[in-house]
């Protein structure tokens, strides 16, 4: 259970139901009033070495931007929703590219406005849109603090059209298992080999817990996907991922194995990650490999085309061996 060391909050959050609940829940935690959750000067001035410690803070505000971004993978739109950032410290986190070391958890208390817009957009659309509500945070994790995911599922079930989707690296799913979701929620569990989770995805659930969560969610009637992401090509990556797929095949229930779909995403790394990780996690493994990575965009690195092609071929082979009848949504 996450207990913040300090809370920074915008004046006015106490006027919202969720804001009142959070301030009461953490009434004994030291608090500071801020002007804007996007610009906390004392946090921006901290050293990279304090990256993990900064994630012990909690920021509470209202979301001002509600622009939908078209998406062409599992969802139709990426939707700004109830949180941004995370308490975990994955060494490759893409949010670091946007927020640098300030990728701590921010909660937005104007949830009613955000969900109302989703329902309105869904009801006016000609097709059954899927809205990605977890592109900026992990909603399973956030739910342990706010109960927002339970609230969202219970309120979205009355929408005439549309579906919601989000990814997660956490296994705390029990609170949503008995909800009447009416098949409108798609949950994608992110997985990686045990060694990568333990050494790179700090503060997230272990692999066994994630697999068990997939089984529980499938049994509860949710549509569930497996997100193999990000694919990290360490020296022994083929052995690591072969073991991962064997674990999935051995531990998933027959019902889950029959129903799950797959997504594959290769890691994108950056100069910002490199600088933060060197200071915040000096004893951690090095993710940047100049032999197989190339520059893509300003300050970003990805695996070169030949390596990616070899990787995709290998993963399709694993799918053919263990999940030959399951859908692959995309490789990215």
Helices and strands as residue ranges (DSSP letters): E 6-10, G 13-15, H 17-25, E 30-34, H 41-44, G 48-50, H 51-54, E 57-61, E 69-70, E 77-78, E 83-84, E 89-90, H 95-99, E 106-108, H 111-124, E 130-132, H 139-146, H 148-156, E 163-168, G 174-176, E 185-191, H 194-200, E 201-202, H 207-219, E 223-231, H 237-251, H 254-259, E 261-266, E 268-270, H 271-280, E 293-295, E 300-303, H 305-322, E 328-331
